[in-house]
Amino acid sequence: MQLKTDLYIDGAWVKGDGTLPVTDPATGSVIAEVATAGEKECDAAIAAADRAFKTWSKTAPRVRAEILRKAFELMIAESDNLAKIISMENGKVFTDAKGEIAYAAEFFRWFSEEAVRTPGDFRTAPAGDKRILVTHQPIGVSLLITPWNFPAAMATRKIGPALAAGCTMILKPASETPLTAIAIIDILERAGVPKGVVNYILPSKTGAMISKILHDPRVRNLSFTGSTEVGRVLIKEAADNVLRTSMELGGNAPFVVFDDANIDDAVAGAMIAKMRNGGAACTAANRFIVAKSVAQEFTTKFAKAMGALKVAPGLDEGAQLGASVSIKERNKIADLVDESVKAGGKLELGGKTPDGVGAFYPATVISVDAKNPILNNEVFGPVAPVVTFDTDEEGIALANATEYGLISYIYSSDLKRAIRTAEAIESGMVAINRGVISDPAAPFGGVKQSGLGREGGFDGIHEFLETKYIGVEI
């Protein structure tokens, strides 16, 4: 695998209207200069995807499946190199990056299998006057916008079902982490994706170019992963042409620990749910809601486990907590902690920005009350506020006291209690006695302002398909 830095349009690597530096957040050094796309390049990407759609949409599902399977095999074979790229431009530790590549590759394997299994329907109408035939067709040119926190997995989670469905696409990754996206495009090219089917751009004027693409009649679908704030703007933009939108937005996940929970198991789960990816995940546990009778034990053991993490650049041996993606992002985390402490939060661990080079922030645990402002914010970093409750109803109310509803975590030894709570909590996903449940074979998505639609599972491919009903005379 050779690291590339150009745009990819209509099956060719091309220069753009300028370049953008990519920085290693652990050292502050520039590791590459990548090409940016102007209006000409963005227009060319749309035109290429539109031309390719006419043939790709009619390509046999088995052919599409084999290309995805080949891409999966290449990702696994080159996982070490891909993980190094992620760690360098994103800041996460190598073990997290390697785990992301394994997860990302699975979307190519899963959707290679789904490509040949898209169901339809054929039945007699209740009146007996006709046959009802239901089929599914690829929706068309799709714009895929991905974030910096999981630059590989968020790309493959969209590219996989789009290719399987027969759609062509334009991929726009986060400007902080374009090298990972480029590496995945390179893999897809070597796996045999025809020219024009997948195009990669990095607009120099992001807002203006994305708006232009969304208002082009040749573009019929938008799949976005990112903040709720940006998602709202994109939904409004997409409304002008009534585009199909899939939105995987922010989260503010509650981690509820009941008084009958195994505390050691809960702490182990909390470390995974909070510290996977250094806390920079929309699925990261963000509010630790703990029964008052076990709060002291949980907080003490949790703070001890958090304090044992080795903070170091992601590629250093033994590193367990790397840098944030940028100094700007690190400072957002620090500001939220400072605000929380001013509002009465008690630091149990961490809470002080380290001196020196790099966008590092220490693992931090804060005991807070239910009115502390940090509970209202998605903290994209290694910060864990702990708040207590007395009754199940109070714990559930605290869990639901947010505009978000992506994922929740529940720890209890009583399965009936846990399932009752899972049904009462307002989120699209619930983990019971587990610190992670994301799986390419399961539907991923939220409720409330955490998004629209589902990715992964049997649902994922349908975000790129239109349902067509044909009435047949008999």
C-alpha positions as a printed Julia matrix, in Angstrom:
474×3 Matrix{Float64}:
   0.0     0.0     0.0
   1.45    3.33   -1.1
   0.25    6.46    0.72
  -1.44    8.83   -1.69
  -2.45   12.47   -1.19
  -4.48   13.33   -4.31
  -8.19   13.48   -4.98
  -9.85   10.47   -6.64
 -12.31   11.33   -9.4
 -13.62    9.13  -12.21
 -11.09    6.39  -11.53
  -8.03    8.65  -11.51
  -5.86   10.31   -8.88
  -5.89   14.04   -9.62
  -4.57   17.3    -8.24
  -6.99   19.91   -6.94
  -7.08   23.65   -6.41
  -4.56   23.61   -3.56
  -3.31   21.6    -0.61
  -4.14   21.17    3.08
  -1.66   20.12    5.78
  -2.46   17.03    7.86
  -1.05   17.25   11.38
  -0.05   14.63   13.92
  -1.86   15.89   17.06
   0.59   14.13   19.36
   3.56   16.13   18.08
   2.09   19.05   16.18
   4.16   18.13   13.12
   2.8    18.1     9.56
   2.79   14.55    8.2
   1.38   15.2     4.72
  -0.07   17.79    2.35
  -3.29   16.57    0.72
  -5.02   17.96   -2.33
  -8.17   20.05   -1.93
 -11.09   20.27   -4.34
 -12.47   23.41   -5.92
 -15.71   23.84   -7.83
 -14.27   22.19  -10.95
 -13.25   19.03   -9.08
 -16.56   18.79   -7.21
 -18.49   19.13  -10.49
 -16.3    16.46  -12.04
 -17.01   14.08   -9.13
 -20.77   14.53   -9.51
 -20.58   14.01  -13.26
 -18.44   10.88  -12.87
 -20.78    9.36  -10.28
 -23.8    10.16  -12.45
 -22.28    8.51  -15.53
 -21.15    5.45  -13.59
 -24.56    4.96  -11.98
 -26.1     3.95  -15.29
 -23.98    0.8   -15.45
 -23.11    0.15  -11.79
 -26.79    0.11  -10.8
 -27.32   -2.74  -13.28
 -24.2    -4.69  -12.31
 -24.98   -8.14  -10.97
 -25.21   -8.29   -7.17
 -22.66  -11.11   -7.14
 -20.11   -8.92   -8.91
 -20.65   -6.11   -6.41
 -20.37   -8.64   -3.59
 -17.04  -10.01   -4.82
 -15.51   -6.53   -5.02
 -16.57   -5.82   -1.43
 -15.2    -9.16   -0.3
 -11.86   -8.38   -1.97
 -11.79   -4.97   -0.24
 -12.37   -6.7     3.1
  -9.46   -9.06    2.48
  -7.13   -6.21    1.53
  -8.06   -4.21    4.63
  -7.33   -7.15    6.9
  -4.04   -7.9     5.15
  -2.95   -4.27    5.45
  -4.44   -3.58    8.87
  -1.15   -2.63   10.56
  -0.35    0.04    7.96
  -3.91    1.39    8.04
  -3.86    1.54   11.83
  -0.59    3.51   11.76
  -2.16    6.06    9.41
  -5.16    6.46   11.72
  -2.99    6.81   14.79
  -0.76    9.41   13.17
  -3.49   11.72   11.87
  -6.16   11.09   14.52
  -4.08   10.7    17.7
  -5.71    7.53   19.01
  -3.5     4.75   20.33
  -2.44    1.98   17.97
  -4.51   -0.7    19.7
  -7.67    1.39   19.25
  -6.73    2.08   15.63
  -6.14   -1.63   14.96
  -9.52   -2.41   16.51
 -11.15    0.18   14.29
  -9.69   -1.36   11.15
 -11.06   -4.79   12.1
 -14.47   -3.22   12.73
 -14.32   -1.16    9.54
 -13.38   -4.12    7.37
 -16.35   -6.09    8.69
 -18.73   -3.62    6.99
 -17.25   -4.63    3.64
 -17.65   -8.33    4.48
 -21.18   -7.93    5.91
 -22.46   -5.94    2.94
 -20.74   -8.26    0.48
 -23.1   -10.87    1.89
 -26.13   -8.55    1.95
 -25.62   -7.49   -1.68
 -27.09  -10.77   -2.91
 -29.87  -11.01   -0.31
 -31.96   -7.86   -0.75
 -35.53   -9.14   -0.25
 -38.6    -8.33   -2.32
 -42.28   -9.31   -2.09
 -44.8   -11.03   -4.34
 -48.33  -11.72   -3.15
 -51.99  -11.61   -4.05
 -53.83   -8.37   -3.27
 -56.54   -8.76   -0.59
 -59.21   -7.99   -3.21
 -57.86  -10.76   -5.43
 -57.73   -8.49   -8.49
 -53.97   -8.27   -8.96
 -50.56   -9.34   -7.77
 -48.51   -7.02   -5.57
 -44.87   -7.0    -6.61
 -42.43   -5.05   -4.44
 -38.83   -4.56   -5.47
 -35.93   -2.32   -4.42
 -33.77   -0.18   -6.68
 -30.59    1.81   -5.95
 -31.46    5.4    -5.07
 -28.68    7.02   -7.1
 -25.68    9.27   -6.56
 -24.99    9.55   -2.83
 -22.93   12.07   -0.89
 -21.17   10.48    2.08
 -19.79   12.78    4.78
 -17.71   11.2     7.54
 -16.14   12.45   10.82
 -12.61   12.37   12.2
 -13.15   10.13   15.24
 -13.56    6.84   13.33
 -12.18    7.78    9.9
 -12.1     4.2     8.59
 -15.23    2.68   10.13
 -17.52    5.6     9.36
 -16.39    5.48    5.73
 -16.85    1.73    5.24
 -20.19    1.78    7.1
 -21.48    4.01    4.29
 -19.44    2.85    1.3
 -20.24   -0.84    1.95
 -24.04   -0.63    1.73
 -23.9     1.97   -1.05
 -21.8    -0.33   -3.24
 -23.9    -3.35   -2.32
 -27.1    -1.52   -3.26
 -25.74   -0.4    -6.64
 -25.23    3.28   -5.82
 -22.37    5.49   -6.89
 -20.94    7.99   -4.45
 -18.85   10.98   -3.49
 -16.94   10.6    -0.23
 -16.08   13.72    1.76
 -14.07   12.9     4.92
 -13.16   15.2     7.79
 -10.3    17.57    6.96
  -8.41   16.35   10.06
  -8.24   12.75    8.85
  -8.23   12.52    5.04
  -5.3    10.09    4.78
  -7.37    7.19    6.12
 -10.13    7.89    3.59
  -7.58    8.04    0.77
  -6.1     4.71    1.88
  -9.57    3.1     1.79
 -10.24    4.53   -1.68
  -6.91    3.06   -2.81
  -8.01   -0.34   -1.49
 -11.35   -0.09   -3.29
  -9.58    0.75   -6.54
  -7.34   -2.31   -6.19
 -10.38   -4.42   -5.28
 -11.87   -3.63   -8.68
 -14.39   -0.83   -8.18
 -15.08    0.58  -11.68
 -14.17    4.16  -12.44
 -16.66    6.8   -11.35
 -18.4     4.56   -8.83
 -16.44    5.9    -5.85
 -15.09    9.45   -5.85
 -13.17   11.22   -3.09
 -13.05   14.99   -2.59
 -11.87   17.37    0.11
 -13.42   20.76   -0.69
 -11.31   23.83   -0.01
 -14.53   25.75    0.74
 -16.45   23.09    2.61
 -19.79   24.76    3.31
 -20.24   26.3    -0.12
 -19.24   23.15   -2.0
 -21.36   20.79    0.07
 -24.35   23.08   -0.45
 -23.69   23.11   -4.19
 -23.52   19.31   -4.31
 -26.73   18.93   -2.32
 -28.52   21.27   -4.72
 -27.38   19.39   -7.83
 -30.36   17.39   -9.23
 -28.07   14.46  -10.06
 -27.45   13.85   -6.33
 -30.28   11.93   -4.65
 -29.02   10.85   -1.25
 -27.04   12.17    1.73
 -25.49   10.03    4.45
 -23.86   12.04    7.24
 -22.12   11.19   10.5
 -21.19   14.09   12.72
 -22.51   16.62   15.18
 -26.2    17.33   15.64
 -25.5    21.02   15.01
 -24.09   20.36   11.54
 -26.7    17.68   10.89
 -29.51   20.2    11.35
 -27.91   22.49    8.77
 -27.51   19.65    6.26
 -31.1    18.5     6.71
 -32.27   22.01    5.84
 -29.99   22.1     2.8
 -31.18   18.66    1.65
 -34.83   19.7     2.0
 -34.64   21.99   -1.05
 -34.31   18.99   -3.38
 -36.15   16.59   -1.02
 -33.1    14.35   -0.73
 -33.14   11.14    1.24
 -31.05   11.74    4.35
 -29.43    9.35    6.81
 -28.15   11.13    9.91
 -25.97    9.59   12.62
 -25.58   12.53   14.97
 -24.41   13.31   18.5
 -24.88   11.34   21.67
 -24.92   11.84   25.43
 -24.97    8.24   26.55
 -26.05    7.37   30.1
 -24.27    4.54   31.92
 -26.71    3.4    34.61
 -25.38    1.31   37.49
 -28.06   -0.17   39.76
 -27.5    -1.14   43.37
 -27.56   -4.86   42.52
 -24.85   -4.57   39.85
 -21.54   -6.39   40.07
 -19.37   -3.31   40.62
 -16.16   -4.84   39.3
 -17.96   -5.82   36.09
 -19.52   -2.35   35.88
 -16.1    -0.69   36.21
 -14.63   -2.97   33.55
 -17.56   -2.14   31.27
 -17.25    1.56   32.06
 -13.61    1.54   30.99
 -14.57    0.14   27.6
 -17.68    2.28   27.15
 -15.87    5.48   28.17
 -12.29    5.01   27.06
 -12.63    3.2    23.73
 -11.15    5.66   21.25
 -10.06    7.89   24.14
 -13.67    8.87   24.76
 -14.01   10.4    21.28
 -17.03    8.39   20.21
 -20.7     9.22   19.83
 -21.33    5.91   21.59
 -19.01    6.74   24.51
 -20.59    6.61   27.96
 -20.94   10.27   28.84
 -22.97   10.39   32.07
 -22.39    7.83   34.81
 -25.67    7.53   36.7
 -24.98    5.4    39.76
 -27.2     4.19   42.61
 -26.3     6.15   45.72
 -25.65    3.04   47.82
 -22.86    1.84   45.51
 -21.63    5.19   44.2
 -18.6     5.47   46.47
 -17.35    1.99   45.62
 -17.93    2.48   41.91
 -16.31    5.93   41.78
 -13.24    4.85   43.75
 -12.61    1.76   41.63
 -13.39    3.6    38.39
 -11.01    6.47   39.21
  -8.28    3.96   40.07
  -8.7     2.17   36.74
  -8.76    5.45   34.82
  -5.68    6.72   36.64
  -3.69    3.63   35.65
  -3.92    4.42   31.92
  -0.63    5.29   30.21
  -0.94    8.63   28.37
   1.42    8.78   25.39
   1.54    9.34   21.61
  -0.56    6.73   19.89
   2.3     4.8    18.3
   4.38    4.6    21.5
   4.68    1.13   22.97
   2.13    0.54   25.73
   0.17    3.74   25.03
  -3.42    3.46   26.31
  -4.66    7.05   25.99
  -3.47    9.11   23.05
  -3.94   12.71   21.96
  -7.17   14.41   20.96
  -7.44   15.09   17.25
  -6.37   18.73   17.69
  -5.45   21.34   20.28
  -8.8    22.99   19.58
 -10.67   19.79   20.41
  -8.54   19.22   23.52
  -9.31   22.74   24.73
 -13.06   22.13   24.33
 -12.72   19.2    26.72
 -10.72   21.27   29.21
 -13.27   24.09   29.1
 -16.14   21.7    29.89
 -14.25   20.3    32.88
 -13.38   23.78   34.17
 -17.0    24.87   33.86
 -18.14   21.74   35.7
 -15.74   22.36   38.59
 -16.86   26.0    38.86
 -20.44   24.74   39.11
 -19.57   22.54   42.09
 -18.15   19.4    40.5
 -15.6    17.55   42.61
 -12.53   16.24   40.8
 -11.82   12.63   41.75
  -9.07   12.3    39.15
  -7.33   14.43   36.52
  -8.85   17.69   35.34
  -5.59   19.53   34.59
  -4.32   20.23   31.08
  -0.74   18.94   30.86
   2.16   21.13   29.83
   4.21   20.38   26.75
   3.62   19.46   23.14
   0.58   17.6    21.89
  -3.2    17.67   22.26
  -3.27   15.53   25.39
  -5.8    15.56   28.21
  -5.69   13.2    31.21
  -8.32   10.66   32.19
 -10.71   12.59   34.45
 -13.48   11.61   36.87
 -15.81   14.23   38.4
 -18.55   13.77   40.99
 -21.42   16.13   40.12
 -25.01   16.86   41.03
 -27.92   16.52   38.6
 -27.8    20.21   37.64
 -24.12   20.31   36.67
 -23.72   21.71   33.12
 -21.33   18.99   32.0
 -24.27   16.56   31.96
 -25.84   18.57   29.13
 -22.83   18.29   26.82
 -21.3    15.52   24.77
 -17.72   15.36   26.05
 -15.62   13.97   23.2
 -12.77   12.91   25.44
 -11.61   10.98   28.53
 -13.91   12.7    31.04
 -16.44   10.84   33.21
 -18.97   12.78   35.34
 -20.68   10.67   38.03
 -24.12   11.57   39.37
 -26.17    9.53   41.88
 -29.82    8.46   42.14
 -32.08    6.83   44.74
 -34.91    5.09   42.85
 -35.15    3.32   39.5
 -37.56    5.99   38.3
 -35.09    8.74   39.22
 -32.26    6.94   37.42
 -34.36    6.54   34.27
 -35.43   10.19   34.42
 -31.78   11.28   34.64
 -30.89    9.03   31.71
 -33.65   10.58   29.59
 -32.85   14.18   30.56
 -31.14   14.97   27.25
 -32.07   15.89   23.69
 -29.95   12.96   22.48
 -30.85    9.29   22.29
 -28.17    7.23   20.59
 -27.08    4.54   23.07
 -27.45    3.69   26.75
 -25.66    1.31   29.09
 -27.26   -0.59   31.98
 -25.62   -2.68   34.68
 -27.82   -4.86   36.88
 -27.84   -8.5    38.01
 -31.63   -8.58   37.58
 -32.36   -9.17   33.87
 -36.04   -8.29   34.25
 -35.09   -4.97   35.82
 -32.5    -4.31   33.13
 -34.89   -5.02   30.25
 -37.63   -2.93   31.87
 -35.14   -0.07   32.1
 -33.93   -0.62   28.53
 -37.49   -0.26   27.27
 -38.01    2.92   29.31
 -34.79    4.65   28.24
 -35.1     6.82   25.13
 -32.28    5.6    22.9
 -31.92    3.65   19.69
 -29.51    1.15   21.22
 -29.09   -0.25   24.73
 -26.21   -2.32   26.11
 -27.02   -4.54   29.09
 -24.01   -5.6    31.18
 -21.69   -4.85   28.25
 -19.36   -1.94   27.52
 -19.68   -2.19   23.73
 -22.38   -3.54   21.39
 -21.57   -1.95   18.01
 -21.68   -4.67   15.37
 -21.86   -4.47   11.55
 -24.62   -7.1    11.7
 -26.82   -4.96   13.97
 -28.77   -1.75   13.22
 -26.9     1.34   14.42
 -28.75    4.59   15.03
 -30.56    6.8    17.5
 -33.77    8.59   18.37
 -34.56   12.2    19.25
 -31.75   14.48   18.03
 -29.27   11.64   17.63
 -30.3    11.02   14.08
 -32.46    9.52   11.35
 -32.28    6.06    9.85
 -30.05    3.08   10.64
 -26.66    1.9     9.47
 -25.4    -1.68    9.54
 -27.51   -4.8     9.97
 -30.29   -5.67    7.54
 -31.41   -2.03    7.64
 -28.17   -0.49    6.37
 -28.54   -1.34    2.7
 -32.08    0.07    2.62
 -30.72    3.57    3.27
 -29.44    3.34   -0.33
 -32.5     1.7    -1.91
 -35.87    2.97   -3.1
 -38.91    0.72   -2.68
 -40.95    0.25   -5.86
 -44.43   -1.28   -5.98
 -45.66   -2.83   -9.23
 -49.3    -3.91   -9.55
 -49.66   -6.85  -11.93
 -52.93   -7.63  -13.71
 -54.04  -11.27  -13.38
